[in-house]
């Protein structure tokens, strides 16, 4: 029996199964988004916000505040949940919204609650052919509801059945060219007894927003409330996954947080609905993750917070935190604070913001291989300035690292090719007597000093590296909309003309011709179809990954061809 050939088929079948499994996981069906018409910001209102001048804001009347269902805000011991009240029909007007713009962020904030209801990332384009349109993360419109909420709940909290209504000095705030930071204050005053200032601080070149509640207690009674922050999202599809491939690959979409005994815990929306999470944890963070981008709340690292995930009766997915009560005596002031990140999954920047937040760049169980590969890829890119060239050079380095191991495999295959006529002769001699056939084959291997497993084990060793590189290329936002040359203008999506996959298929077919043909007709047919099957798989894979495979195949062909010719020459001389 041709043990080597069977193992090769097994390796290829395993790899095919793993790739197909990833497709199935990525294309898991998403629940349809809930109706959000009752809490939307219409398009005309958004446009008017961007165009209005710095007019002074008027405090909206309390009657205009929409009621909030009781399960959409966190509850604490001092705040009893009331009977759920359906949201009233409410569409924010232009005067309810302020806009904040820095060099990398465009934000819109609803003065009802001071929630961030829109974020545009100006350094990242929605589409490669529309560089003037920023990629949108947070939004509250007919297409999607995805907002960052924060407030004060508890004994004297200003957020409950209705949200606190703030006032701002102007409608538009812009980071000036000579500024490194921009501070925006929203004011809430309750009969001059207690004044709450919600302060947003943004920084040049940064996607991290510092949010502070500055409370001045001018009353005669003790004031007490809990800071909360949460990310509220419907179940609509990941907009960044639309750019991944023609097959609609969808990486993880859901909530994640860190725990002392588990650095990275994630919950998809189905998990959140079936098993709500609630736990007190020191410091930490909680994030909503999608392909290439994320939003995350990072509360005070010196406190223990209550983290939770849940799905409301209205169908919204919520992940957030509630901090311990802030107690302020009469005549005193106090501060409650947290940070909010809305931007790309830049693992080095995320690592600086909070411990283990960089694990949101999820390389799976092979992270210990993927991390060094990404580090090496970025270093090479720093030298050559092109991610496609960096992938090719990384492939060369990986090939060099496995050079001796590959050489062993190719020598084994070349020797198998050399004795192929003898193997065919043995099969013909013993016919259907499989036992004698196998015994004769083993004697031949022993006489010719051939290890039938020698061609398979090196391939098995290299498979984890390929899978790790697959995740590295899939998860790296740096490759999003990164051009190569000629027709490849985005390495993170499929080749629009399928040229690279076809080259990969041809190279795989040519490489197969260098291997000894299997004596079994069925095995031969399977091997003949392998290049076709892999070409079909790779038609919709990101061009960066196909580029790696093409480069690897070409290097392998060169190495295998040289070794095969050397062995054939040696055999001819003998």
C-alpha positions, 0 to 999 in steps of 0.5 A, a space after each residue: 500500500 502506498 503509505 506516503 500517498 495516502 498520508 499526502 491525500 489525508 494532509 490535503 483533505 485535512 487542510 481542505 476541511 479546515 479551510 471549508 470549516 472556516 468558511 462555514 464559521 465565517 458565514 454563520 447566519 446573523 439574526 435580522 436587525 430589530 426595528 429601530 425606527 423609534 430611535 433613529 437620527 434621520 439623514 437630513 438631521 445628520 447633514 444639518 448637524 455637519 453644516 450648522 454654525 456654532 450657535 448657542 444651544 438651548 436646553 430642551 424641555 424635559 417632555 421631549 426626552 424619550 422614555 427608556 425601556 427599563 432593561 436598556 440601562 444597568 440597574 444597581 441596588 439603589 435603583 429598582 427597575 420599573 415596568 418596561 415602557 416602550 420607547 416613544 416615537 422620537 427622532 432627534 432634531 438637528 438641535 439635539 445633536 452636536 458634532 466633534 471633529 479631529 484629524 482622525 475622528 468624526 463624532 456626533 453626540 446626542 444631548 439626550 444622555 450625551 451618547 455617541 451616536 455616530 463615528 466616522 474614521 477619516 483615515 479609513 475609507 468606506 470603500 477603496 473607490 470613495 476615499 472621501 467617505 470615511 468608514 462608519 463605526 457607530 451609527 443610529 439610522 435606518 440601516 443600523 443602530 450601534 451606539 456608545 452610551 454612558 451615564 449616571 444611575 443609582 440613588 441620585 443618578 440623572 439617568 433612568 426612565 428618561 435620559 439626562 438632557 445636556 446643553 452645549 455651548 455650540 453645535 460644532 467642535 473642531 480640533 484646530 491645526 495648532 491643537 493637540 487635544 479638544 475638550 467638549 463640555 456638556 452641562 446638566 444642572 438640577 435646580 442649581 443644587 447639583 451640576 454635572 459636567 460631562 466632558 469629552 476629551 479627544 486627542 490628535 491622531 488618537 481614537 481614544 476618547 476620555 469621558 469624565 463626569 464632574 459633579 458639583 454637589 451644592 445641595 445640603 444632602 449627600 449625593 450618590 450615583 454609579 457611572 455606567 458605560 455600555 455599547 448597544 448594537 442591533 444584530 445587523 451584519 458587520 459592515 467591514 466584513 463586506 470588504 473581506 471577500 466575494 464569498 462574504 467571509 464574516 469573522 467574529 462579531 460580538 462582545 469580548 472582555 478580559 478576566 483575571 483567569 481568562 485573558 480574552 472571553 468573547 460572546 457572540 450575540 447568540 451567546 449573549 441571548 442564551 447566557 447573559 454574563 454578569 460579574 465583578 472584575 478588577 479594572 479591565 475593559 469590554 468591547 464590541 468586536 468586528 472585522 478590523 475594527 472595534 469599540 471598547 469601554 475602558 473604565 478606571 483601572 483602579 476600581 472593581 466594576 460590574 461587567 455584563 452582557 445581555 440582549 434586551 426584550 427589544 432585541 438589542 445586544 448590550 455589553 457594558 460596565 457599572 462602576 462602584 457608587 461615587 459618593 459626594 458630600 454637601 459642598 464637595 465635588 467628585 469625578 467619575 471617568 472612563 475611556 472609550 475607544 472607537 477605531 482600528 484593531 491596531 494591536 500595538 496601540 491597543 496593548 498600550 491602552 489596556 492590558 490584553 485589549 490587543 487580544 481582540 486581534 484574534 489569531 485563534 489557538 495559533 496566536 503563538 505562531 501568528 504574533 511573531 509572523 505579524 511582527 516580522 511582517 510589519 518589520 519587513 513592510 517598514 523596509 520595503 513599504 509595500 505589504 504585497 512585497 512584504 508577504 513575498 519576502 516573509 514567504 522567503 524567510 519562512 521557506 528558508 526556515 523550513 529549507 532542510 525539512 522541505 529538502 528531506 521531503 523532496 528527497 523522499 519524493 524524488 526517491 519514491 519517483 525513482 523506484 516507481 517502476 519497481 513499485 508498479 512491478 510489485 503491484 502487477 506481480 502480486 495482483 490482489 494479494 494485498 498482504 504480499 504486496 505490502 510486504 514486498 513494498 516494505 522490503 523495497 523501501 528498506 533496500 532503497 533506504 526510503 522512508 515512506 513517511 519522509 514526504 509527509 511529516 515535513 508538510 504536517 509540521 508546516 501546516 500550522 504555520 500556514 494556518 497561523 499566517 492565514 489568520 495573520 493576513 485575515 485579522 490585520 487591519 494594516 492590509 485592509 485596502 493595501 495595494 500590491 501592483 498592477 490589478 491588485 489594489 486591495 490585498 484584503 479582498 479577493 483578486 477581482 480577475 481571479 488571476 492569482 488563484 489561477 496561477 496558484 492552481 497551475 503552480 500546484 499542478 506543476 508541483 504535483 507533476 514533480 511527485 511520483 504518480 500514485 500506483 492506485 488509479 483512485 488515488 491518482 484521480 484524487 490527486 489530479 483533482 486536488 489543484 482544481 479543488 484548491 483553485 476553487 477554494 482560493 478564488 474567493 480568498 484574500 489576495 494577500 493569502 493567495 499571494 503567499 501560497 503562489 510564492 510558496 509554491 514557486 519556491 517549492 517547485 524550484 527547490 524540488 526540481 533541483 533536488 529531483 534532478 540531482 537524485 536522478 543524475 546520481 541514479 543514472 551514474 550509478 
